[in-house]
């Protein structure tokens, strides 16, 4: 800034005003400062500016997996809300790696961002405690950890599982399988619980078998579908609830391409997430959609609200609702 001031023939304070309060600087002076900035290639040091001001106009977002379109939607919603409020959004992908997640939290902490949006893994949140102790504000997204020291934005996963099972039951399916997903994932457990609730309402008219899986990807879906199909048609379920679209896509591929079964005539399949796997296959996939864009938008507003309230902010949990999207894999053409 001193170099810019010398080149423009103005004081250091005038350069500062031209950058931060241009409305109080004359047009002629502002143009001289801008010409000097362009000639010298000056770029303001935002980190130093944040240190001096004690705050930043940047928000950090740490996502679990940008390969999952739910998290892409969350990022888009957060970006929209941040932009509307005059903030920039920095995006980091932990790539389902706890060490990466912790590292990005520290990076954003060191950058003194205005706050951090975190869609965490189902693991220890020591990093949250660490950066909060430094005065960093955090809002948790897509995580129900019963924390009272920060706001959270969730989707009612149990209701989503209920909607999936109820959809198959309403279509006349009576032998259901909830197939796949590790036992230790909260979201999968909640979806499984919702499916059980829908079946319990049928008072014995509908059965539900639980098949535990190792992951939520397409190869695991093919493996589970192969195990189910190898039982023979007489023991085959007539409805499958998969806790992810990737799983469901793999199941449909195995059932149709390898075992020659018809979806949905022989077996109806519904997934979860409404990501790219739901529409890119030969058989469009019925699924439970999550309001990712709204999650990101609401979480950012909560974060900025906390930043604006230096005292007296009340942390709260906002629960959003999933929705059923019926396509060919359950209702046919």
Beta strands, then each sheet from edge to edge (+ up, - down):
strand 1: 58-63
strand 2: 88-93
strand 3: 115-118
strand 4: 138-141
strand 5: 151-155
strand 6: 175-179
strand 7: 207-211
strand 8: 239-242
strand 9: 268-270
strand 10: 287-289
strand 11: 317-320
strand 12: 323-325
sheet 1: 2+ 1+ 3+ 4+ 5+ 11+
sheet 2: 7+ 6+ 8+ 9+
sheet 3: 10+ 12-
end
